[in-house]
Amino acid sequence: MAIERVQSALDAALTALYIMTSSSMPKEVFIEDVIERVVRMSKMQLYNAVYPEFDPVYRADPHNKSMLHFSICCPFVSIIVHAAHILLF
């Protein structure tokens, strides 16, 4: 359920970026709030899902409450790889 919501959010963000980056778009299309939310969502997914999956430095120690980045438990590594592909390429 949560994975489908993340996937839908990534698809919506990617669609908004495709529209905003197409050729000869008027300035009215570039809505600052949409750009901010896409960047914030991308950053959150990178820090909480993608980086911990591939770099153990970002994985949280459950006994250490002072860590800023917490890894999510996700058995679907292929979905995380797909999300990373969408965010990074």
C-alpha positions as CSV (number, residue, x, y, z in Angstrom):
1,M,0.0,0.0,0.0
2,A,2.7,2.5,1.0
3,I,4.9,1.5,-1.9
4,E,2.1,2.2,-4.4
5,R,1.7,5.7,-2.9
6,V,5.4,6.4,-3.2
7,Q,5.4,5.1,-6.7
8,S,2.4,7.3,-7.6
9,A,4.1,10.3,-6.0
10,L,7.3,9.6,-8.0
11,D,5.3,9.3,-11.2
12,A,3.5,12.6,-10.5
13,A,6.7,14.4,-9.8
14,L,8.3,13.0,-12.9
15,T,5.3,14.1,-15.0
16,A,5.4,17.6,-13.6
17,L,9.1,17.8,-14.3
18,Y,8.6,16.6,-17.9
19,I,6.0,19.2,-18.5
20,M,8.0,22.0,-17.0
21,T,11.2,21.1,-18.9
22,S,9.6,20.7,-22.3
23,S,10.7,23.2,-24.9
24,S,9.2,26.7,-25.1
25,M,7.1,26.5,-22.0
26,P,5.7,29.8,-20.7
27,K,6.9,31.1,-17.3
28,E,3.4,30.6,-15.8
29,V,4.1,26.8,-15.9
30,F,7.0,27.1,-13.5
31,I,5.2,27.0,-10.2
32,E,7.6,27.4,-7.3
33,D,5.6,25.3,-4.9
34,V,5.5,22.3,-7.2
35,I,9.3,22.5,-7.8
36,E,9.9,22.8,-4.0
37,R,7.7,19.8,-3.3
38,V,9.4,17.7,-6.0
39,V,12.8,18.5,-4.6
40,R,11.7,17.8,-1.0
41,M,10.1,14.5,-1.9
42,S,13.1,13.4,-4.0
43,K,15.5,14.3,-1.2
44,M,13.4,12.5,1.4
45,Q,13.2,9.3,-0.7
46,L,16.9,9.4,-1.4
47,Y,17.9,9.8,2.2
48,N,15.3,7.4,3.6
49,A,15.0,4.7,1.0
50,V,17.8,4.7,-1.7
51,Y,20.9,5.7,0.2
52,P,20.3,3.3,3.2
53,E,19.8,0.4,0.7
54,F,23.1,0.9,-1.0
55,D,25.3,2.6,1.7
56,P,25.5,1.2,5.2
57,V,26.6,4.6,6.5
58,Y,23.0,5.8,6.2
59,R,21.4,2.9,8.0
60,A,20.0,3.7,11.4
61,D,21.0,2.0,14.6
62,P,17.8,1.2,16.4
63,H,19.5,1.8,19.7
64,N,20.8,5.2,18.8
65,K,18.0,7.8,18.8
66,S,20.3,10.7,17.8
67,M,20.7,9.6,14.1
68,L,19.0,11.8,11.6
69,H,18.5,9.3,8.8
70,F,16.4,6.2,9.3
71,S,16.2,3.3,6.9
72,I,12.8,2.0,6.0
73,C,12.2,-1.7,6.1
74,C,11.4,-2.7,2.5
75,P,11.8,-6.2,1.2
76,F,11.2,-5.0,-2.4
77,V,14.7,-3.9,-3.4
78,S,13.7,-3.8,-7.0
79,I,11.2,-1.1,-6.2
80,I,13.8,1.0,-4.4
81,V,16.2,0.5,-7.4
82,H,13.3,1.7,-9.7
83,A,12.7,4.7,-7.5
84,A,16.4,5.6,-7.6
85,H,16.4,5.3,-11.3
86,I,13.4,7.6,-11.6
87,L,15.0,10.2,-9.2
88,L,18.5,10.1,-10.6
89,F,18.0,9.8,-14.3
